[in-house]
């Protein structure tokens, strides 16, 4: 988990106001970003894959 002091310091250095109620949301956002980054390390060419699209309506039903 990302430390609250780390987030506060990062906001302070950038000249942004620090609101205590925003800290959990920022932690959640950073955690989500780290999880997405981990997936890209495991599958580095994931964004190069073309998704399969089904356009036949009978197949979808």
C-alpha positions in Angstrom: 0.0 0.0 0.0 1.2 3.5 -0.8 2.1 5.4 2.4 0.0 8.5 3.2 3.1 10.5 4.0 4.4 9.8 0.5 1.2 11.1 -1.1 1.1 14.2 1.1 4.8 15.0 0.3 4.1 14.5 -3.4 1.2 16.9 -3.4 3.1 19.4 -1.3 6.1 19.4 -3.7 3.8 20.1 -6.6 2.1 23.0 -4.8 -1.3 21.2 -4.6 -3.5 21.4 -1.5 -3.7 18.3 0.7 -7.2 17.2 1.7 -7.2 14.4 4.2 -10.5 13.0 2.7 -8.8 12.7 -0.7 -5.9 10.5 0.5 -7.8 7.1 0.3 -9.0 7.9 -3.2 -5.5 8.7 -4.3 -4.2 5.5 -2.7 -6.9 3.5 -4.6 -6.0 5.2 -7.9 -2.3 4.5 -7.4 -3.0 0.9 -6.5 -5.1 0.5 -9.6 -2.4 2.0 -11.8 0.3 -0.3 -10.3 -1.9 -3.4 -10.9 -2.4 -2.3 -14.6 1.3 -1.8 -14.9 2.1 -5.2 -13.5 -0.2 -6.8 -16.2 1.8 -5.0 -18.9 5.1 -6.3 -17.5 3.7 -9.9 -17.6 2.2 -9.4 -21.1 4.3 -6.7 -22.7 2.7 -7.0 -26.2 -0.9 -7.1 -24.9 -1.8 -3.7 -26.5 -0.6 -5.0 -29.9 -3.2 -7.8 -30.0 -6.2 -7.2 -32.1 -9.4 -8.0 -30.2 -11.9 -10.5 -31.7 -15.2 -8.9 -32.7 -18.3 -10.8 -33.5 -20.7 -8.9 -35.8 -23.2 -11.6 -36.6 -26.3 -10.9 -34.4 -27.3 -14.6 -34.5 -24.0 -15.6 -32.9 -24.5 -13.1 -30.0 -27.9 -14.5 -29.1 
